[in-house]
Amino acid sequence: MFDVNAGFRPSPSKRPEVPSSISLGASRQERAFCATVAVLAAALADPCLEFASNAGWFGSGRFTDRSMADVAPTLLFGALFLVAQLFGIFRRASINLRSDEPLHRPLARILPSIFSLQLALLFLIESIEQRVVYGHFLGGALWLGAPILIALAVHALFSVGTALLVAVTLREFARRAPALATAVRLRRERNALLAVAIRRSFSVVSAPLPKYTVGSLGKRAPPIRVLS
C-alpha cells in the first residue's frame, strides 16, 4: 500500500558519519599526549623554580619546601608515558603499515587542557612530597615554587616548550614507524623461514633407516680377518 506520509519524511543527511572508533581513538591519543606533556613539564619546571627560590632570586620569602624528592619519580612517569605513546604508534603502524597522525587537532587548542592538568599534577605531587617528607601539609602557595605570577609564567613556558618537543617527536616517529614496522616484519619472516629450514635439515639427518636397509644388515656377517 502507498504510504501517504512518505513524502513528508525528511531526507537523510548526505554527510557521511564518522565511526565512533575513530573519534574515540583520536580523543584517547590526545588525552595520552596531554598527560605526557603535563607530567614532563611539571617535572622539568618545578626543580628550576625551586632552585631559583632556594638561591634567593625571589627575595627572602619562603616559596618552596626545600625538597626535590618528587622530581625523579615524576620524570620517570613522564618518560614511561612517552614510551607508551611511541609503542602505541608503532603497534598501529605494524597493523596498518601506514603513518598515524598522533594529534588530530591544532596544538593551540590542546594547550589550555595541558596547562590545567600540569598545575593540578604539580599541586598533587607537591602535597604528597610534603606529607611524606614533613609529615603534614605546609599550606599556602609553597607548591608553586615561586611567587604566583612568576610561577605561572614559567610553568606556561615549560608547558608550551614541552608540548612542541613531544609533538615533533611523536610526528617524526609516526612518519618512520611504517618503515620500521615493515623491517621488523621482514626480519621475523626471515627468521621464521630460517628456523623451518634448520628444523627440516635436522629431520632429514635424524630420519630412520629404510626397512630394506635394516633387514639386509642382519643377513650378512661382518668380514673377519683370519690370522694364519
N, C-alpha and C positions, 0 to 999 in steps of 0.2 A: 504493500500500500504506500501511497505517496504521503510523505511527512510534510505537513503544511508549515511546520516551524523550521524546516531545514534552511530556508532562505534567510532566516533571521539569525542564524548561528554565526558568531564571529569567526573569521578565518584565522587559522593558526599563524603564529609568527614565523617569518622567513628566516630569522636569525638562528643559527644552529646553537644548540645547547652545549655548554661546556661540561664535560663529565665531571662528576663530583670528585673522582680520584685525582684529577689533575689539580683542581683547586686545593684539595686537602694536602697534596704533595707539595705544592708551592708554598702554602702557609706553614707547613711543617719545616721546610728548608729555611724559610725566613725566620721562624722562631728559633731554630738552632743557630742561625747566624747572629741574631740579636743576643742570645745567651753567650755565645763565644766572645763576641766583641765586648759585651758588658763585663764579663769576668776578667778578660785580659786588660781592658782599660782601667778597671778598678785596681787590679794588682800592680799595674805599672805607675799609675798616678799617685797612689797612696804613699809608697815609700819616698817618692820625690817631695811631696808636700811635707811629710813628717821630717825628712832630713833638713829641709829648709826651716821648718819650725824649731827643731832642736838646735839648729845653728844660730838661732836668734834673728833670722831675716825678717820676721814679722813682729818684732818687739819682744817685750818681756812677758806678754800674756801666755797663758797655758792653752795651747791649741791641740796638743797631742797627748796620748797616754805613754809616750816614750817606749813603745813596744812595737816590733815589726814581726811578731810571731805568725801573723796571718798572711804574710806576703808569699812565702814559698808554697803553702798549700793552695792558695788562690791561683798562683801561676801554674801550678801542676794541673789543677782542674781546667783552667783555660786551655792549656796545651792538649789535654785529653779531649776536650770538646772540639778543638780544631782538627785533631787527628780523626775523630769520629766523623766529622763532616767530609774530610778528604776520602776516608774509606767509603762513605756513602756515595760520593760522586763516582769513585772507581767501580763500586758494585753495580750502579745503574749503567755505567758505560760498558761493563762486561756483559750485561744482559742485552742492551740495545745496540751496542757498538756505534754509538753516536754521542756527540757532545751534549752535555746537560748544563743549562744555564742555572747557576746557583740562586740568582736573585731575579725575580720577575717584576719587581717594582723599582723605581728610582731610589738610590741610596738616601736622598734627601728626605724622602717620606718615611724612612725607617729610623732615621737618627733620633727623633724625639722619643721613640719607644726604647731605643738603646740607652739613651741618657737617663731616662727614668729608671730603667732596670739597673743601670750602673749605680745610681745613688742608693736605691733600695738594697742592692747587694753590698755596697760599702757600709751602710748602716748595720746590716746583719753581721758581716764578718768582724767589724769593729766591736760590736756589742758582745759577740761570742768571745773575742780576744780579751776584752776587759773582764768578762766573767771568769775566764779560765786563769788569767794572769793575776788579777787583783781580787777575785772572789766576789765582786759586785760590780754593778754598772756605775760609771763615773758621771753620767748625765751630761747635759749641755750639748754643745756642738763640737765636742772633742773628736767625734768620729770623722769630721770633715778634714782634720789635719792642718787647717789654716783658717784665717778669717773667712767668713762666709762667701763674700763676693770673689775673693781670690781663689778659694777652693772650688767654687762652681765654675769659674772661668778655666782653671787648669784642668778640671775633670772634663769639661766640654771639649777642650782642645785634644785631650787624650782620646776622648770618645770618637771624634772625627778622624783623627790620625789613625787610630787602630782600626776603625771601620774601613777606611780606604785601603789600608795594608792587607787586611783579611779578605776584602772583596777582590782585590787584584790577585792575591794568592789563590783563592778558590777559582776564579775565572781562568787564570793561566793553567791551573791543574786540570780544570774541566776541558780545556782545549786539547790537552795532551793525553787525557785519560783514555779515549778510544784507541789511540795507537798503542798505549801501554797495555790495555786490556787485550788487544789483538796479539801483541807479542807474548803475553803470558799464556794466552790460549794456545798459540802455536807451539810454545815450549812444552806445555802439558801434553799436547797431542804427540809431539815428537818423543817425549819421554815414555808415553804410553805405547807407541809403536816399538820403541827400543825394548821395553820390558816384554812385550809379546814375542819379539824376535828371540830374545835371550831365553825365554821360557820354552819356546819351540825347539831351540837348539839343544837345550838340556833334555827335553823329552825324546829327541832323536837319539842322543848318545846313550841314554839310560833305557832305551827300548828293549824288551825281552827278545831273546834269540828265537828265530822261527822254529816250528815243531820239527821240521825235517832235519834241521841242523842239530838239534838236541838229540834226536833219535839216532843219527848217524854217528854221534860221538861214542855211543855205547857198543857199537858193532865191531870196532877195530881196536885192538890193543895198541898201546903206545909202543913205538920202537924201542928195543932194548939192545944195547951193545954188549956182546958176549966177549969176554976176555979169554983168549986161548992160552 
